[in-house]
Amino acid sequence: MNIRDPNMTQNPLDQVLDLNLWFIRLRWVACGVALVLVVLTIKVLHLLTEVTFWPLLGLIGLLAISNLVYTLFVKRRRFISHLREMQIVSDLVILTLMLHFSGGIENPLSFIYLFHVILSGILLEKKRCFAVVGLAFFLYTTLALTELYRVVPHYTLQIFPHALIEQHHTAPEASAPSPDREHDPAHSPEGEKPHHLHASHYPVYVSSMIILELFILTLTAYFITNIMDRLREEQQRTREERQRLEHVLQATGAGLLILDKQLRPIWFNEPIVQWFGAEITNRASVDETLREWIGYEDGVAAQTLRDGQIRSVEQERIDPEGHKQFFQVTVAPLIDPGGKIYQVVELIQDITEKKILEAEMIHAARVVTLGTMAAGIAHEVGNPLASMSTRLHLMTQKNDPEFLRQSVELIRKEIHRIERIVRGISQFGKPSQESWTLCRINQIISETVEMLRYHKSARQCQIHTQLDPNLPSTLGVRDQLKQAFINLGLNALEAMPRGGQLTITSGARKGNISIEFIDTGQGIEPEVLKKIFQPFYTTKEKGSGLGLFIVNHIIQAHGGRIDVETNPGEGTRFTVHLPIHRSRRVPNTGEK
């Protein structure tokens, strides 16, 4: 398994070295195969004469020695740019000599020329590939013509069919051995002389084989170079796309991690190295460090491997310096053409700075809210305190019992007013200890309705519900949502002092859960509608002005919003929009 950073790709020199080493390994295989064939052909099957054994063995040794020399060149990085051409040329020369000692153009292994043309098409440029074709054709033609005109002797390969003729020598001069018969095992110095008829000594056959060899070599080079040109173009496009993707990922600062079915990392990019770089010193530490991050069998990657769902979670870790880091991790499956999951990919984004900014913004918002609350408290509490102070001053000057009774009653009302304000403020500022859970909105609405039915404001009102039975869930703090729904329900009931109908509906619309509270009350005036969510604003005699302010705060904290539609004299519709919980990692809930 190759774990590497895509930004740390091999340089061109390393790629050339790898190709040369691959070619050298291939030549070692060729040495072994050639040795086996020579021993099998001469010593076991006796298809060649013994006289060819040592020349062939010497050529195999020459191939091995050249391979050692090329290996030394690679290690010392000498002649690297031309080493492939040197290997191909030396191979063609050695191949031609080996063919000469093993049947010449009659040897069926002469097709190995094609193998070198294919190799040159893969390893070399197009022009150099056709230069190899020219060299191979020249060597093949030289071998064929020198044997045809008996410049060099022809060695019979018995696997190729030969005809035997008997030749009677009438004169001693005519019995001089020919190069063919000199190496012919059937040659006898006396009597009738059997003689092989060799195809390599017939001009028609030789010329046909030369033309066929040229045609095959050229056609092979044409096809292989065109195929390789297309492959190189595709490789270049793939490289450009990969670089583009790397630049995009680098610009976003995102880390990319690919895991196999055993949750082993098989590929990751530079940000992963940066985040875990202080801990990645060897392969074992890579596995252990990343596997701790991945989460073993209970992590999101393992869950995605099992069910194929895309998940997005937040994870945190402590770096080697003891600093806490926050990450947004999105895990998606990689699916093969058969529809099976074979890998998962993790897109990891460092959101530590975002978390810090969010905390600062929350703190700033709290400071602003605190300022608003402080101003409201000073105003709302200051008024009854001023009224009580004035009344107490008057009580010290008047001894009228009726005036004293009225003053005590007024002071009691003002104290109750201050109590309501303080209660609302403590309810708003109380820190929530509940964890976010999976909330079933219909169940919360049903519990809300049961509480509203027994409220004194509901005595003359009817409450109806229209709930979607297939309503999806949302994530939130259950008690806070219930508190918001109760406040909206009470507001609707209090808006119908002479009786009416409250309708509560639920449904899913445009990716959100919508909950409507519809009353048939007096409606809200336009100038009042603009202020209903402001703290301490109320039109009720005993109201604190914090009810709808707290409701709006709760819904916004859950990622939702509240819309209000009203017609004075006809009624009001409050619509709460909450986000639908998607198929992601769900916290453990006790709710069924």
N, C-alpha and C positions, 0 to 999 in steps of 0.2 A: 504494500500500500504506500503510495507516494504522497507524503504530506509536504506541502510547500506553499510558499506565498506567491500568488500570480504576479505580483509586482517585481519579484526577484527571479525573472525568467533567465534561461541560459543565454549567454552572449554568443554571437556567431562562431567564435573560435571554439567554444566548448561544444557547440553543435557539430562542427566539422570533426572534432576529435572523437565524438561519440560515433559518427558515421564511419570513420576510419577503423575504430575498434570493432564495430559491428562487422565490417568487411573482413577484418583480420580473423575474427572468430569463424566467419563463414569459410574462409580459406583453410582453416584448420580442419573443418568438417570435410572439405574437398580432399585434403591430404589423406584423411582416414579412409574415405570412400574409395579413392584411387588406389591406395595400397591393398585394400580388400579385393578390388576388381582384378588387379594385376596378379595377385597370388592365386585367386580363384581361376582366372582364365588360363594361366600358364602352368601352375603346379597341380591344379585339381582337374580341370576340364581339358587341358592340353589343346586349347584352341589356338595357341600361338607357339612358335618355336622357342626353345630355351634361350636362344641367342638374344632374344629381345628382353629377357628378364632384367638383366643388370642395367641396360640403358633406361628402361622404364623406371626402375627403382632409383636410379640416379636423378632422373627428372623429378620424381616425387621428393627426393631429398633436397633438390634445388628449390622446389616450391616451399618446403618447410624452412630452409635457410632464409629465403627471401621474406617469409613471414616473420621470422625473428628480427630481421633487419628493419622491416616496417614497424614492428612493435617498438623497437628501440627508437626509431624516428618519432613515433607518437609520444613516447615518454619524454623524450628530449625536445619535443615540439619542433622538429626539423622537417622542412619540405611539406608542411601540413597542407598548404593550399593545393599542392599537386600530387599528394600521396595517393589519392584514389585513382588518378590517371596512371600513375606508375604501377599500381597493383594490377589494373586492368590490362595494360600493355604487356607486363611480364606474364600474366596469366595466359594471354592469347598466344604468346611465343611458346611457352611451355606446353600449352594445349596442342599447338600445331606439331611440335616435336613428338609428343606422346601419341598423337594420331598417326604420325609417320611410322612409328615402331609397332603399331597395333592395327595395321590394315589400311592406313591412308583414308581416302575418301570412301572406301567400302565400309569403314567402321561406323555403325549406327550412332555412336556417341559424338559424331561430328556436329550434332544438333546443339552441343554445349556452347558453340559460338553464339547461339540465340540467347542463352542465359546471360552471357556477358553484355550483349546488346541491351537486354532488359535491365540489367544492373546499371549500365551507363545511362539509360533513359531515366532511371530513378535517381541516381546520384549526381549526374552531370547535367550541364546545360544542353540545349537542343543541338547546337552546332557541334559540341564535343561528342555528343552521342552519335551523330552521323560520321564524325571523324573515326570513331571506334568501328562503325560499320565498314568504312573504307579500309581500315587496318585489318579487320577480320576477313574481309573479302580478298584483300591482297595476300594474306597468309594462306588462306584456303586455296586460292588460285595457284600460288607458288607451289604448294604441296601437290596439287593435282597435276600441274604441268611437268614438274620435275620427275614425278613417277611415270607420267605418260611417256615422256621422252627418255626415260631410263637414266636420268642424271643421278638419281638416288635409287637404291634398290627398293622393291616393294615387298613388304612382309605380309604373308598370307594369314588372314583371320578366318579360321575354319567355319565360323558361324555364318559367314557370307557364302552363298552357293557358288561353287566353281565347277567348271567342266574339265575333265581330264582327256588329253589326247596322247597317243603314242607316236613317238618320233623315232625313225630309224636312221642312224648315222652311217653313211657309206664311206666317209673319209675321216681320218683322224682330225683333220682341221675343223670339221663341222661339229666335233664333240666338245668344243670349248664351252664351258658353262656360262650360262647367262645369269644376270643378277637375280632373276626370278628363281631359277632352278638352284642357284647356289644356296638359297635359304628354303628350298622346297624339301619337306621331309620325305617325299615320294621319289626324290631324285636318286637314280642309280647309275653308276659309271659304265655299266656294261649292258648290252642287249637293247631291248626296246625301252626307250626312255619315256616314262609318263611325265606329262607336263601340264600345269594348271593354266587354264585360260582366265586371265584377270580382267575384270571390267575396267579397272583403272588404266588399262593399256589400250582401251578403245576410245578413239577421239570423240565419237558421237556421244558415248556415255559421259565422258569427262566434261565435254562442253555443255551437255545438258545439266549435269550436276552443278557446274560453275554458274550457269544462268539461273538455275533454281535457287542456289544458295544466295546469289545477289538479290533475287526477287524476295525471298523470305526474310533476309536480313533487313532490307530496305523497308519492306512492309511492316515488319515488327517494330523497327525504329520509328516509323511514321505513327503507328497507333500508340505506342508506349509514350512517345514524346507529347502527342496531343492529349492523351489521358493525363499525363503528369502536369501539362500546362493548365488544364482545367482544375486539377487537384490543387496546384499551387495558387491559382486564382481564388479558389474556394478557401484555401488556407489563409490567404491574405485578407479576404473579406472577413473570415472568422476572427483573425487576429485584430483587424480594425474594430469589429463589433465588440470584441473582448476588451480592447483598450478603451473604447467609448464607455462600456459598462464600468470599467475600472475607474475612469475619470468621473463618471457620475457618482459612483459609490464613494470615491475619494472626496468629491465636492460635498457630499452629504455627511461624510464622516462615519458612514454606516459600516458595520462589520458583517461579513458574510461567512457562514460556517456550514459546511455540508457534512452530513453524517450518514453512515451506512446503516444496514438493518441491525447491526450489533451495537449501534450508537457510538461507533468509532469515528473520529474526525478524519476525513479523507482530503479535505481542502479547506483552506481559510485564507483570508486576505490580510493586508497590512494592519488595519485597526485591531484585529484579533491579536496579532503579535504585539502591538503596542500595549494593549490592555493586559495581556498575560505575559508580556515579554520578560519581565523580571523573574518570572517563575519558569519559563520554558528554557531549559538548559540541555535536555536530551529527550529522546523519544518517550521514555517512561514518564518523565515529568509532564510532557505534552498530554499524554493519555490521561494521567491522573488529574491534572489541573483542569482540563476541559471536561472530563467526565464529572467532576464535582460541580462544575458550572452547568452541565447538561442536566444533571439531576437523576442519573441512573434510571431505574425502571419506573419511578413515580414522577418523572419530569414531564414537561409538556411535549418534548420531542418523542418520548416513548408513547404518550397518548396519541399523538398525531400518527405515528407508525401503526398503531392499532386500529384507529377509526378513520383516518384520512381527513380529519377536519382541520381547517386553518385556525390557529389560535394566536391570540395576542395578549401577552401578560407583561407585568412589570417585575423585574428582579433586581436585587441589590447584592452587592458584595463588598468586602473590605479589602482594599489594595494592600500591598506589602508595607506601605507607610502608615497604615491604620486609618486611612480616609475612606469614608463610605461613598460608593458609587451606585447610581441608579441607572437601569437600562430598560428600554422598551424592546421586547423580544417578540417577533412575529415568526411563527413556525408554520411551514407549509410542506405538504408531501410532494415528492417527485414520482410520477406514475409512468410505468413503461407502456408500450403499445398494447400489452395484454390487459391493462387496467389494474396491475398490481403495484403496490407501493414498494419501491426498492431503495429509496433514500429520502431524507428530509433535509430541508434547508432552513437555516435560522438567519433572519435579518435582525441585526442587533444595533440599536441606536443608544448612544450615551445621552441620557436626559438629566444628568446631574445638574448642569447649569439651568436647565428648564425648571427642575424642582426647586432650586435656590430662588430663581426668579418668581416662581409661583408662591413660595413661602413669603418672599418680600412683598409681592402684590397682595397676598392675603393679609399680611401684617398692616400694609398701608391702607387696605380697605377697612380693616378693623379700626385703625386709627381714625379714618374719616367717619366711620359709623359711630365710633365712640364720641367724636366731636359733635356729630348730629344729635346723638342721644343726650350728650351733656347739655347741649343748648335746649333740647326739648324738655329735659328734666328740670333745668333751671326755670324754664317758662311755665311748665305744667305744675310743678311743685311750688314755684314761687307765688303763683296766683292764690292758691288756697292758703298758703302761709301768710301772705299779706292780708287776706280777708280775715283770717283768725287773729292776726296781730291787732288789726283795727277793732275787731269785735271785743277782744280782751281789754283794750284800752278804754272802750266805751263802757264795758261792764264795771270797771273800777270807778266810773263817774256816776253811774245810775244804780239806784237801789230798787228799781221797779221789778217785782217778781216775774211778771209776764215777759218783760224784756230779757231777763236772765234766762228764762226757760227757752225762749226763741234763740238766744245766743248759744246756749248749750247744744240745742238741736242743730244749728248751723255748723258749729265747730265739729260735731260728730260727723256730719255729712262730708265736711271737708277732709277730715281724717280718713274716712272710708275712701274718698277719692284718691288721696295720697297712697293708701294701701293698694288700690287697684293698679295704680301706676307702677309702684314698686314691684308688685307681683308680676306684671307683664314684663318689666325689665329683667327680673331674675329669670323668668321663663325663656326670654330671648338669649340672655348671656350665659345660661347654664351649659357647660361643656357636655357634649354627647359622648357617652361611654359605649353606645351600642356599635356593633360591627355591621357593615353592609351585608345584607343577605338577599336571597332570591325572594321577591315579594309577589304574591298573588293578589292583584288589585281587586278582583271581584270579592275575595274573602274579606279584605280590609273594608270595602264598601258595605258589605253585609253587616259587619260588626258595627260600623258607623251608624247605619240605619237603625239598628237595635237600640243604640244609645240615644239617638235623636227622638225616637218614638216616645220615650218617657220624659222628655224635656217639657217644661211648662209651656214653652212657645209652640209646641206641636199639638196642643189640645184641640185647636180648631183647624188644623191643617192635615192634609193627606200627603203621604209620602209614597211614591211609586219608584220602582227601579226597572231599568231595561239594560240588562248586562249581557255582553257577548260571551257565550259559553266557551268559545275557542280563543279567548283573549290571551295573548302571550304574557310573559312575566317581565319584570323590571328589577333592577338592582337598587337597593336603597335601605334606609333605616326604617323599619316597619312602624315603630311607634310615632316617628316624626310625620310620616305620611298620614297615619290615622289622625294625628292631631290636626294636620292641615285640613283633612276632609271634614272633621267635626266642626272646625271653625267656619268653613264655607257653608256647611249645612245649617249651623246656628244663625249665620248672617242671613241666609235665605229665609229661614222661619221667622226671624225677627222683622224681616221686611214685609211680612204678611200678618199684621196684628189682628185683622178682621177675618183671618182664615184664607185659605188658598191651597195650592197644590205644589209640592216640591217633587220634581222628577230628576232622578240621578241615573245617568246612562254611562256605559263604557263601550269602547270599541277600538279597533286598530286602524289608523289612517296615516298614510304617507310615512311609514316607518316609525310612527309614534303611537303610544297608547293615549287615548283621549278620554277624559272623565268630565262629564258635564253636570253642573248643578243648575237646574232651570226652575225658577220660581215665578209665580203669577202675582208678585207684589207690586209695589208702587214704582219700581224702576229707580234709576239714578239720574240726577240732573247732570248735564254736560260739565258744568263748572266743578261739580263735586267729583265726577268720574276721574278727573285729572289728578286728584289728590288722595284717592282711596288707599294707595299703597304707601303713603308717607307716614312716618312714625308720629304718633300722638294726634293724628287728624281723625276726628270722629264727628258724626251728626247725632249720636245717641246721648241721651241725658246722663247715663251711667257708664258710658264707654271709656276705655283707656286710649283708644286710637292705635293700639298695637296689634290687634287681631289679624287684619289683612297684611300688615307689614311682616309679621312673623310667618304667615302662610306663604307669602311671596318669597321670603328668604329661604324657607324649607324647599320649595319647588325648584328654585334656581340652584340650590346646593345639590339637587338630584339631577342636574342637567336638563331641567324642563323649563316651562314658561306657563304663564296664565294669560288667557285672552278673556276680555269682558265685552259682551254685547248687551245693550240695554235700550229700552224704550220707556220713557217716563209714563207712568200710568198703566203699563202693560206687563212689566216684569223684566227680569235680568237673567242672563246666561253666563255663568263662569265656566270656562273650559280649561282644564288642566292638561297639559301635554307632557308626557314622560317618555324617555327613550326606551325602545324595546330592547330587552336583553338578547344579544346574539349568541351563537353557539361558540362560546369561548370558555376559558377556564372559570368554573363556577365555584364560589366559596362553599364550604360545607354549611348547610342550613338544617335547622331542625324542623323546618316547615314542610308539610306534605301537600 
